[in-house]
Amino acid sequence: MQTLLQSYKAQSIIFLFIWLVSMVLSAEFVLSVSMIALVLLAVFQLKIDGPKVSLTLRDALRENFKKYWKYKAWLAVSVPFLIVLVSWLWAGDLTYTLERLRIKLPFLVLPFAFASMPALRKREIFTVLYFLLVMMSVISVYVLINFAVNFDAVMADLGRGGHLPTPSNHIRFSLTLALTIIGGMALWVEKFHFKNPSERWFIGGLTLFLFIFIHVLSVRSGVISLYLALFVLGVFYVFIKKKYLPGLGGIVAVLVLPVVAYLAVPSFKIKVDYARWDYLQFVQGIGENYPDSERFTSMQVGLEIAKSNPLLGVGAGDLRQEVRRKYEMDYAGKYNFKMPHNQLISVLAGTGLIGLALFLTGFFFPLFYRKNFRNPLFLALHAVVFMSFFVENTIENNFGVSLFLFFLLIGLNYLSNNAAANGLEDEAVEVPFLKPKKIG
């Protein structure tokens, strides 16, 4: 049984690494395969008895389902899928409804897969974060070199509201950067290393590099989400941990560092200046063909639809056609069609105040369930993702869903298997290819 447990854990971690790489590189097919594989691992197992190999339901399937049902945070994760499913009752566009359900299906099936997965311990989770830190650093060096080679052209594009070329969507790439930086800070604080304690300086150097780079990249979603997470962590250390120096230091950093970046990083300055200018165009009603003005207009359209259908919304499946109708009626020839660039407005317009209330409950319930907010990494994840909701339809696409669920579910796997949310124990079952030395 111990061998089977080790095998299941090793297989799960392999697919977690595949998930991470395919997500960052936008390999959607491989990303889907890794998610499906984790679900299949939770349900089925291979039994080898000499020359005989058989595929059977997992022996612990019933026990895993009980574990999933008992820890209520797993159930809350499925809310985004369920509110779309229920809104089907008053939505007429079957095709778009099914598309929304397909994209959000991971919210329904993956919580059980992670609940069934053998407990991930600190060193395994930190190994994943270490891998992410190195991978994002390598990719960021490539992006930076490309920026340097094409400096004038990229700067000119930034002045028109453009962005640095990235391997995946620049907004989601920046959110991944923000989460990677938070993870790197955790590795530094916990003195994580594989072989030599001096690796801490390597980790610190990569984290500092990515912190500087996210300002060079200058995608506001990632930068603002990072600073919100730092602010929340500062408040956490002051009021929860009673560690006033690091907490107040984090809060001061949130106030000072953006000013330093504005003065010191040309790409950051030009993006900030452009954002202010673009917003003024929107206010004056002359923002057509400008990216930020179009985003603000899309949010305005979503709010107008929500105002006409406040309680239940138009149905998540009918939101696209309602937005298109609103554009054709009020903004024809002025602004290009865009779905609301705000997750909360999208939920409100599609499923009304009731749907939004349920969505927010489902989002925050895992954070406050059994005081999970006492785990700073889990708290920072929610801060980054929640901030992204205000400027992006974060979970209306495969990448956003995978980004959120990856970190959320490995966090819940750890928290559900440990009594103390802020005490990381290391009595893990050894995984053959992951044998870092004891942390610290």
N, C-alpha and C positions, 0 to 999 in steps of 0.2 A: 504493500500500500504506500509506503514511504517513497519507493521508486516511482510509482505512478504519480504521486503528488509532485515530486521533483520534475518529472517529465511535463506534466501539465503546466507547471509554473514556468519552466524554461520555454516551452512553446508559446505561452502567453506573452512573455517578455520579448521574444523574437518578433512577434506580430506587432507589439507596441513600438518597437524600433522601426519596423517597416511602415507603420502608420505615420510615425513622426517624419520620416524622410519623404514619403510620398505626399504628405500634407504640405510641407515646406516647398517642395518642388512642383506642386500642383499636378501630381500624377493621379488623377481622380480614379482611374480604373484600379490601380494598385491600392489606393486608399480604401476603396469600397471592398476589395478583396480582403484586406487586413481586418476590417470591421466584421465582415461576414465570417471570417475564420475564427474570430474570438467568440462569436455567438455559437458557431458549430462546436468549438472546443467545450463550451459550457454544457452542451446538450449531449454530445456523443464522445465516445472514447474507443480507442483501439485496444483490443485485448490480444496478447500474444502468448500462446501456450505451445511452446515448441514450434513445429512447422505450421501450426494452425493460427491464423489471424482472423479476427472477427471484429466487426464494427457494431457496437451496442450503445444503448443509452447509458449515460454516465451513472455509475453506481450511486453517487451522492446527489443525484438530480433532485430527489424529493427534499433532502436536507438543505440543499442550496436554495430551493424555492422558499422553504420556511425562513431561511436566513434573510433572503431578499425581502420577504413580506414583513418580517419582524422589524427590520431597520427602515423606518418610514421615509428616510431621506431618499432611498432608492425610488420609492413610488412617486415622490414629488418631481423627480427629474422628468417624468413622462408627461407632465402637464402641457408643454408646448404642442405635443402631438395630439393630445386629447381635446384641447380647445379647438383645434382645426377640424378634428373629426366631428365634434358636436356641431360646429357651425355649418357643416355640410347640410344640416336639416333645413337651413334657410338660404343656402347658396345655390345658384342655378348652373354655374359653369363647372360641370363635372370634370372636364379635362384639367383645368387649373387647380381644382381641389385635389385631384389625385397627384398632381405634381407637388403640391405643398405637402401632402401626406408622405410622399416618397422621400422628400428631402428631410422631413422631421421623423421618419421612421426610426433612426438611431436613438432618439430620445425614448422610444418605447422598448426596444429590444436590448440595447447595450447595457442599461443598468443591471439587468439580470446576468449578463455575461461577466461584468466586473464583480458583482456580488458573489458569483460562483468561483471566480478566480482565487487561487490560494493567496493568502495575505501577502501584500507587498510591504516590505519593511523599509526602514530609512535608507539603508545603503543601496537598495535596488531602485528606489525612487530617485535618490540623489545621483545614481549612475545614469539614469535617464536624463536628468537635468544637466549632468556633466556632458553627456553626448550631445544634447541640444545646444549647449553653450559652444562647444567646439564647432559643430556643424554650422550654426548661425554666424560664427566668427569667420569661418572660411568663406561662406557665401557673401558675407558683408565685405570682405576684402576684395572679392571679385567685383561686387557692385561699385566699390570705391575706386578700383582701378579703371573700370569703365567710365566712371564719372570724371576721373582725372584726364583720361584720354580724350573725352568729348566735352571738356569743361565748358567751353563757350556755348555750344549748342544746348547742353543741358541747363545751364544757367538761364539762357534765353527762354527755354521752355518753362522753367520754374516761374519766370516773370509773367508768363501767360496762364499760370494756374496748373502747369504740368507737374511732373514728378520724376524722380530718378528711376530708370528702368530696374525692375526687380524680377526674380525668377517666378514669382506668383503675384497676384493682385497686391498692389503697393500698400493698400490699407490693411489687409490681413497680415501681410508681411511685417508691417510696423507693429501690429498688435502682438505677433509672435515674438518680435524683438523685445517688446515691453515685458512680456512674461519671462523671456529668457534672462533678461537683466535681473528681474526679481529673483529668479532661480539661482543665478550666479551669486547674488548677494547672500542667499541662504547657504550656498556651498562655502562661501568665504567665512561667514559667521560660525558655521558648524565645523570648520577646519577639515573638510572632507578631502580625502586623497586615496589613491590606489596603492602606491608603493612608498612614496616619500612625502613627508610633511611639507617639504618646500613646494610641492604642487599647489599649495594654497596661493602662492604668489603668481603662478601661471593662471589660476582661476581668477584671481583678482585682476590681473592684467587684461584678460579677455573680457571680463565684466566691464571694466573701465573703458576699454576700446568700444564695446557695443553701446555703452552709455553716451560716449561722444558721437558715435556713428548715427544713433537714432536722431540726433539733432542735425547732423549733416543730411540724412535722409529727409528730415523735415516734413514727415507726414503727420498732420496734426492729431489724427486719431490715436496713433501710437504714443506720441509725446504727451498729450493731455492725459491719456489713460495711465501712463507711467507715473506722471506727477501726482495724479489722484491716488494711485496705489501707495506712493511714498508718503503722501499726506496721511492717508488712512493708517498706514503702518506707524507713522509718527504718533498719531493719536492713540493707537493701540499700545505702544510702548510707554506712553505717559500715563494713561488711565488704567490699563489692564495689567501691564507688567511692572508698573511703577519704576521704570528705568528712564529717568527724566533726561539724561544727557543724550542718548541715542534718539529718543523720541523727539525732543525739541530740536536736535540737529537735523532730523529728517524734515520737520516742519519748516525750519529756516531754509533748508536746501530747496524746498518746493518754491519758496518765495524768491530766492536769490539766483539760482542756477538758470532759470529761463532768461533772466536779464543778461547774465553773462553770455549765454548762448546767442542771444540777439546781437550783442556787441561783437562777438568773436567768430561766429560761424556765418559766412556769407549766404549760404543756401537757406539757413534758418531765418535770417533777417529778411531775405527777399520773399520767402513764403509768408511770413507774418505781415509784411507790408502789402503783399498782394491780397491777403485775406481781408485786411481792413478796407482796401480799395474796392474789392469785389462786393463786400457787404454794403458799402455806400451806393454802389450801382443798383443793388437790389432794393434798397430803401427808396431810391429815387424812381424805381420802376423801369430802369433801363438796363437790366442785367441779362437780357437775352444773350445766349451763346457764351456766357461766362459760367464756369463750373460751379462755383459756390452759390451764385444766384440761382442757378437751376436746382441745386440741392435744397436751398431754402424754399423755393417755389414748390418743390415736390412735398416738403413737409407741410406747407400751407394748404396744398390740395388735400393731403391726408386729413388734416384737422377739419377742413370744411366738410369732407365726407363723414367724419366722425360726428360732427355737430348735427348733421341731418339724421344720423342713426345712432344716438348716444348710448342706448342700453345694450343692444346686441350686435351693433355694427351691420355691415352689408353681407357678412359671411366671408371668411378668409378666401374662399374660392372665387368670389365675385369681386374681390378688391381690385384686381388688375383691370377688368373691364370698366369698373366705376371710375378708377383713376384716369383711364384713357378717355372716357366720356367727359369727365370734368375738364381735361386739357382741351379737348376739341371744342367744348362749349365756351370756356372762359380764357384760354391761353393759346388759341390757334394762331400760329404765325409769330408768337412771342417767345415761347419756351418749348424745348424739346421734351417729349414724354419721358418721365422717370417715375419709378415707384418711390414712395416716400423714403427718403434717406434717414430714417429714424425707426429703430425697431419698436419702440414703445408706441409711436404714432401708427405704425402698421398694424400692430395688435389691436389698438383702440379702434381704428377705422374698420378692421376686419371682424372683430368680435365684441366691440363695444366696451363699456365700463366694466361689465361683468367679466368679459374675457381678459381685460387688462389686469383686473384685481386678481384673477386666478393665475395669470402669467407671473405677476410679481410675487405672489405667494409661492408658486412653484420654484421661482428663481432663488428667493431668499430663505426658504424653509431649510434646505440642506446646510446653509451657513449658520443658522441659529439652532438647529436641532442638536440637542445635547451639548450646546455651547461650542459647536465646531469653529466658531469665529475666533476661539482662543488659539487656533493654529494659524500663525501669521501668513504662511504660504497660501492657505485656503482662503483667508481673508483678502489677500492681495489679488488672487485670481478673480474673485467676485468684483473687486473694485475696478480692475482693468476691463472686464467684460461689460459691467454695468455702464461704465463711462462710454464704451463703444456704442452702446444702444442709442445714445443721443445723436450720433453722427453717422450711423451706419446701420443697415439692415443685417446685423451680425449673423443671425441664425436663419436667414432666408436663402442660404446657399450652402453647398456641401462643405466648402472650406471652413466657413464660420461655425457650422455645426460640429465639424471634426475638431476644430481648435478648442472650442468650449468644452466639449464632452471629454476630450483626451485628458485635460488637466482636472476637470471636475470629478471624473470617475476614478482616476487613480488616487485622487485625494479621498474620495468616499471609501474606496477599498481599504486604504490605510486607516482612516478614522473609524470605520465600522469594525475593524479588527483590533483596535486598541482602545483600552478603557480611558486613557488620558489623551485628549486631543493635542496637548502640547508636550507630551513625553514620548519620544520616539525610541522604542525598544529595538534591540538587534538580535533577538532570538529567532532569526529567520532560518528556514530550510535552505541549505546551500544550493545555489544554482551553478552547475558545473562551469559555465563560461563567465560567471560574474563572481569574482572572489577578491574584491577590494579589501584592504586592511580596515581594521576597526576605525571608525570615524574619531578624529581627535587623537 
